[in-house]
């Protein structure tokens, strides 16, 4: 995964995973990666989008019955 929005860190994670796949010799092996996740860019930052309370539907066929049920309640 790597830190959010940090492409270089994400690239390091993917490369380390690919390298580990070639060295794992038994199922369930644990490969540790030296990573530091406790800086402000990770722990102190809230990178999530604000919650949207507007109902969202995949398509009109989903919207119609959902809104009909809401009117009945």
VEXDREN-2710 file (C-alpha; in Angstrom, 1 decimal):
% VEXDREN-2710
k/r/px/py/pz
1/UNK/0.0/0.0/0.0
2/UNK/2.4/2.7/1.1
3/UNK/1.5/6.2/2.4
4/UNK/-1.5/7.9/0.7
5/UNK/-0.5/10.1/-2.2
6/UNK/3.2/9.1/-1.8
7/UNK/4.0/7.3/-5.1
8/UNK/7.6/6.7/-4.2
9/UNK/6.7/4.9/-1.0
10/UNK/3.9/2.9/-2.8
11/UNK/6.5/1.9/-5.4
12/UNK/8.9/0.7/-2.7
13/UNK/6.1/-1.4/-1.1
14/UNK/5.2/-3.1/-4.4
15/UNK/8.9/-3.7/-5.3
16/UNK/9.5/-5.2/-1.8
17/UNK/6.5/-7.5/-2.2
18/UNK/7.6/-8.7/-5.6
19/UNK/11.1/-9.4/-4.3
20/UNK/9.6/-11.2/-1.2
21/UNK/7.5/-13.4/-3.5
22/UNK/10.7/-14.8/-5.1
23/UNK/12.3/-15.6/-1.7
24/UNK/9.4/-17.1/0.2
25/UNK/10.0/-20.9/0.5
26/UNK/7.0/-22.0/2.7
27/UNK/3.3/-21.2/3.0
28/UNK/2.5/-18.6/5.6
29/UNK/6.0/-17.2/5.8
30/UNK/6.1/-13.6/7.2
31/UNK/8.3/-11.1/5.5
32/UNK/9.0/-7.9/7.5
33/UNK/9.6/-4.6/5.8
34/UNK/11.3/-1.8/7.6
35/UNK/8.7/1.0/7.2
36/UNK/8.0/4.0/9.3
37/UNK/4.3/4.9/9.4
38/UNK/4.2/7.2/12.4
39/UNK/4.9/10.5/10.8
40/UNK/2.4/13.3/10.3
41/UNK/1.8/12.5/6.7
42/UNK/0.2/9.2/7.8
43/UNK/-1.0/9.2/11.3
44/UNK/-2.0/12.8/11.7
45/UNK/-3.5/13.4/8.3
46/UNK/-7.1/12.6/7.5
47/UNK/-7.1/11.9/3.7
48/UNK/-10.7/10.7/3.5
49/UNK/-13.3/12.7/1.6
50/UNK/-16.2/14.2/3.7
51/UNK/-19.2/11.9/4.0
52/UNK/-21.9/12.5/1.5
53/UNK/-25.4/11.9/2.9
54/UNK/-27.1/12.2/-0.5
55/UNK/-28.5/8.8/-1.5
56/UNK/-26.6/7.3/-4.5
57/UNK/-27.9/4.6/-6.7
58/UNK/-26.3/2.4/-9.4
59/UNK/-29.0/3.1/-11.8
60/UNK/-32.7/4.2/-12.1
61/UNK/-33.8/0.6/-11.5
62/UNK/-32.2/0.8/-8.1
63/UNK/-33.5/4.3/-7.3
64/UNK/-37.2/3.8/-7.9
65/UNK/-37.8/0.9/-5.4
66/UNK/-35.5/2.5/-2.8
67/UNK/-37.3/5.8/-2.9
68/UNK/-40.7/4.0/-2.8
69/UNK/-39.7/2.2/0.3
70/UNK/-38.5/5.4/1.9
71/UNK/-41.9/7.0/1.2
72/UNK/-43.7/4.1/2.9
73/UNK/-41.7/4.5/6.1
END
